[in-house]
Amino acid sequence: MKYRHIFFDLDHTLWDFETNARESLSDLYQTLQLQQKGIHDFNGFYERYSHHNHRLWEKYTRGEIKQDELRWKRMWLALVDHKLADETLARKMAVDFLHILPTKNNLFPHTREVLQYLTNKNYALHLVTNGFEEVQHNKLRNANLTTFFQVVTTSEASNSLKPQREIFEYALREAGAKREESIMIGDNPEADIQGGNNAGMDTILVNHTGLTTNVQPTYTVSHLQELEQLL
């Protein structure tokens, strides 16, 4: 068996971030009565949140902004786009969103079956995630995934972010794994695949959405169940 250690990304790879985030923001839309505050189109509001969240995560990954700024400004900017410049509301939404989000448990199809398959084949499974420490562990617990993973490496714990080489080296050390016996699996070509490549690991791109990229993974799959043919 070429590989002994398998490192997974969590959000957008196993845990369906888009579905869970939409459900969480919908809950806030109702409880904070955003329609009565002038935001009449939830879908439009979610689209603006997603736009700003993606852009701010890129800045956070590059080290240009801090965690707190990412958390509340994605809400603030979405509100401003709807002509509601309420910083107090944005900060409350940021806190409430991160309370609700980890309670959602939508996963990509076959997630548990594939993790069980790999566990049964005696692979050591680990996570490498740019997500926040407490939030990511709560996601795992509420989705009943905790027991599958031996080591969970977050950007907070490692003091580095994918695609930086340091977070992968930290994860390898924590897992007691050699890079030549390890493989990184994720959906993000830059963070997961280029990052894993830079750390000297083999990589698998889980291309759920059919994106095109110049980054070269060792393998590409279109859905998680294909991993059973590779590993």
C-alpha positions in Angstrom: 0.0 0.0 0.0 1.7 3.2 -1.2 -0.1 5.5 1.2 -0.6 5.2 4.9 -1.9 8.6 5.8 -4.7 10.4 4.1 -5.2 14.2 4.8 -8.6 15.6 3.9 -9.8 19.2 3.6 -13.2 19.7 5.3 -15.3 22.5 3.9 -16.4 22.1 0.3 -14.8 18.6 0.2 -16.6 16.5 2.8 -18.8 19.1 4.6 -21.2 20.9 2.2 -20.4 24.5 3.2 -22.6 26.2 0.6 -25.8 24.3 1.7 -25.0 24.6 5.4 -24.1 28.3 5.1 -27.3 29.0 3.1 -29.4 27.3 5.8 -27.7 29.2 8.6 -28.1 32.5 6.9 -31.7 31.7 6.2 -32.2 31.1 9.9 -30.7 34.5 10.7 -32.8 36.1 8.0 -35.9 34.9 9.8 -34.9 35.4 13.4 -33.4 38.9 12.9 -36.3 39.9 10.7 -34.2 41.2 7.9 -37.2 41.4 5.5 -38.7 44.0 7.8 -35.4 45.9 7.7 -35.6 46.2 4.0 -33.9 43.1 2.7 -36.7 41.6 0.7 -34.8 39.0 -1.4 -33.0 36.4 0.6 -31.5 34.8 -2.4 -30.0 38.1 -3.5 -28.7 38.7 0.0 -27.1 35.2 0.1 -25.5 35.9 -3.2 -23.8 39.1 -1.9 -22.7 37.3 1.3 -21.1 34.5 -0.8 -19.4 37.0 -3.0 -17.9 38.9 -0.1 -17.1 35.8 1.9 -15.1 34.3 -1.0 -13.2 37.6 -1.6 -12.4 38.1 2.1 -11.3 34.5 2.6 -8.8 35.0 -0.2 -7.5 38.1 1.6 -7.4 36.2 4.9 -5.5 33.3 3.3 -2.9 35.9 2.0 -2.6 37.3 5.5 -4.0 40.7 4.6 -6.9 40.7 7.1 -7.4 39.1 10.6 -10.0 36.5 11.6 -12.4 38.9 13.2 -12.5 41.2 10.2 -13.4 38.3 7.9 -16.2 37.2 10.2 -18.1 40.5 10.5 -17.2 42.3 7.3 -18.7 39.6 5.1 -22.0 40.4 6.9 -21.5 44.1 6.9 -20.7 44.3 3.2 -23.7 42.2 2.3 -25.9 44.5 4.4 -24.4 47.6 2.8 -25.1 46.2 -0.7 -28.8 46.2 0.4 -28.5 49.8 1.7 -28.5 48.7 5.4 -25.3 50.2 6.9 -25.8 48.7 10.4 -22.4 47.7 12.0 -24.0 46.5 15.2 -26.3 44.2 13.3 -23.4 42.9 11.2 -21.4 42.1 14.3 -24.4 40.3 15.8 -24.9 38.3 12.6 -21.3 37.3 12.6 -21.5 35.9 16.1 -24.9 34.2 15.6 -23.9 32.8 12.3 -20.9 31.0 13.8 -23.1 29.6 16.5 -25.6 28.2 14.0 -23.3 27.1 11.2 -21.5 24.2 13.0 -24.9 22.7 14.0 -25.7 22.0 10.3 -24.7 18.6 9.1 -25.1 18.4 5.3 -22.3 16.4 3.8 -21.4 15.6 0.2 -22.9 12.3 -1.1 -21.1 9.1 0.2 -18.9 11.0 2.7 -19.4 8.6 5.6 -19.3 5.5 3.4 -16.0 6.5 1.8 -14.5 7.5 5.2 -15.6 4.1 6.6 -14.2 2.3 3.6 -10.8 4.0 4.0 -10.8 3.3 7.8 -11.6 -0.4 7.1 -8.5 -0.5 4.8 -6.4 0.8 7.8 -5.5 4.2 6.4 -4.9 6.8 9.1 -7.2 9.7 8.3 -6.5 13.3 9.2 -7.8 16.8 8.4 -6.0 20.0 7.3 -8.3 23.0 7.3 -8.1 26.8 7.2 -11.3 26.9 9.3 -11.4 28.2 12.8 -10.5 25.7 15.6 -13.7 25.6 17.7 -16.0 25.9 14.7 -14.4 23.1 12.8 -14.4 20.7 15.7 -18.1 21.5 16.3 -18.9 20.8 12.6 -17.2 17.4 13.0 -19.0 16.6 16.1 -22.5 17.6 14.9 -21.9 15.7 11.6 -20.8 12.6 13.5 -17.4 12.6 11.7 -15.1 13.1 14.7 -14.2 9.4 15.2 -12.9 9.1 11.6 -9.9 11.4 12.1 -6.8 10.9 14.2 -5.3 14.4 13.8 -7.2 17.6 13.0 -4.9 20.5 12.0 -6.4 24.0 11.7 -4.9 27.2 10.7 -5.2 28.5 14.2 -3.4 25.6 15.7 -0.5 25.6 13.2 -0.3 29.4 12.9 -0.3 29.1 9.2 -2.7 28.8 6.3 -3.1 26.6 3.3 -1.4 26.8 0.7 1.6 27.7 2.9 4.0 24.8 3.2 4.1 25.2 7.0 0.6 24.0 7.7 1.2 20.8 5.8 4.5 20.2 7.6 2.8 20.8 10.9 0.1 18.3 10.0 2.6 15.7 9.0 4.5 16.1 12.2 1.4 15.9 14.3 0.3 12.7 12.5 3.8 11.2 12.6 3.6 10.8 8.9 6.2 10.9 6.1 5.3 13.0 3.1 6.1 10.1 0.7 3.5 7.9 2.4 0.8 10.7 2.6 -1.7 12.1 0.2 -3.8 15.3 0.4 -7.4 15.4 -0.8 -9.4 18.6 -1.3 -11.5 20.7 -3.6 -9.4 23.9 -3.8 -6.7 23.8 -6.5 -4.6 26.5 -4.9 -5.1 25.9 -1.2 -5.3 22.1 -1.1 -3.6 20.9 -4.3 -0.9 23.5 -4.9 -0.3 23.6 -1.2 0.1 19.8 -1.0 2.3 19.8 -4.1 4.5 22.4 -2.5 4.9 20.3 0.6 6.0 17.3 -1.5 2.8 15.3 -1.0 0.7 13.5 -3.7 -2.7 15.1 -4.1 -6.2 14.3 -5.2 -8.5 17.1 -6.5 -12.2 16.5 -5.7 -13.7 18.4 -8.5 -17.4 18.5 -7.5 -18.2 21.5 -9.7 -16.3 20.7 -12.9 -13.9 23.7 -12.6 -10.9 24.1 -14.8 -7.5 24.8 -13.3 -3.8 24.9 -14.4 -2.8 23.3 -11.1 -1.8 19.7 -11.6 -3.0 17.2 -8.9 -1.7 13.6 -8.9 -5.2 12.4 -9.4 -8.6 14.0 -10.1 -12.1 12.7 -9.1 -15.5 14.2 -9.7 -17.1 12.7 -6.6 -16.0 11.2 -3.4 -17.0 7.6 -4.2 -14.3 7.5 -6.9 -11.8 7.5 -4.1 -12.6 3.9 -3.5 -11.1 3.1 -7.0 -7.9 5.0 -6.2 -7.1 4.0 -2.6 
